[in-house]
Amino acid sequence: MSFDHFDYKGVRFAKELHTEESVSCAENEFEVFDDDIYNVTYPKSGTNWMIEILNLIKHKGDVTKSDVLSIQRRSPWYEEATFHEYIDKMDPPRIITSHLPHHIFAKSFFKSKAKIIYTIRNPRDVIVSLFHFTKILNLFTPTENFQNFIEDFIQGKAMFGSWFDHIKGWMQMKDDKRFFFITYEELLQDLRGGVVRICKFGGQELDDAQIDLVVKHSTFKSMKENPMSNWSEMPSEIMDLSKGAFMRKGISGDWKNHFTVAQSEYFDKIYQEKMKDLNMSFFWEQSS
Ligand code: A3P
């Protein structure tokens, strides 16, 4: 997985998106407000989906209020310095996105009452989604060597470092009242149920019709057709959508179309080793 990068506290960042100063500022200087909601993920785990859901909930399902801005303006990634101008203009409660691992997250968060929603996805599907994403996001040098790609992912050479460390870091907060986690696969299986749980966590009271609207506008099909959500407004020199869609497949288990049996067994062995001290079991562990 090749991209121009630097390392910060053991984590890999893309130079085209971040600088050491922007990451250090995100960690040490960013001011968290008590009513903020943070949408935190490892990349390709359903970040944009959660942005859509949270903004629709904020506007009680009214897509004409929720989707006036493109996704990156609606809920910017606060570790990217260029997005701060959007954050400064946000109405409360701010819905802010981040891929930062737990040990680099804004220090002021840990002294606040702000909340985090953390979405996790089967890492094999994350690898596949990322593999395709490297073909459209121009900061990457695309590769056809899937074996090397898996190896780089395992070794934490992807943007935002090791998936395993990201999950284990954030799961330290799993019993904290300010922290809610959900899997991509749960959302796929029961989007409405997920939305109801997210509303409950956020203390937002929506009636049944409003929840139906949130669900309607956050399906894969709705988002794929929505120019405010499908990244079609991005300049092609940054994201070249002629080479593939950002809203690609939106399914669980696409890894089965990419991994050989040997790759799958190899990944499984590494997964068991790296996750054994977590004492949690995820949705995909039964089916993979
Ligand atoms: P695929 O590449 O497997 O299709 P992120 O937002 O973290 O970058 O994750 C992108 C992945 O989430 C892509 O996966 C994308 O298709 C999927 N996704 C985005 N919105 C979705 C939705 N409404 N339903 C299902 N999957 C969605």
Residues whose N, C-alpha, C, O or C-beta is under 5 A from the ligand:
A	BS01	A3P	Y42 P43 K44 S45 G46 T47 N48 W49 D125 S129 S218 T219 F220 M223 F246 M247 R248 K249 G250 I251
